[in-house]
């Protein structure tokens, strides 16, 4: 899944929800369920997510939505193999970029 977010220090919850094509309530729910999500809050109490939070959301999204893990299963996977899971996701993202580039070249031919 390609996430279309500009590079910024902080993202609002609406931007994150739109990038992942989910409701803001799901973002808040995942924040409560997964300890790796630690948004900052401004004076009004609005959540401000960092690029690290976005990577963690991508990891959770991959496990839950793409791989079909339950929330408990995703939590266990993240606790048991945090680095292996992150590395696998990075490899998948790189392969998706290579695939997109190859398809672009194919269409130009």
Secondary structure, 3 states (H helix, E strand, C coil): CCCCCCCCCCEEHHHHHHHHCCCHHHHHHHHHHCCCCCCEECCCCCEEECHHHHHHHHHHHHHHHHCCCCHHHHHHHHHHCHHHHHHHHHHHHHHHHHHHHHHHHHHHC
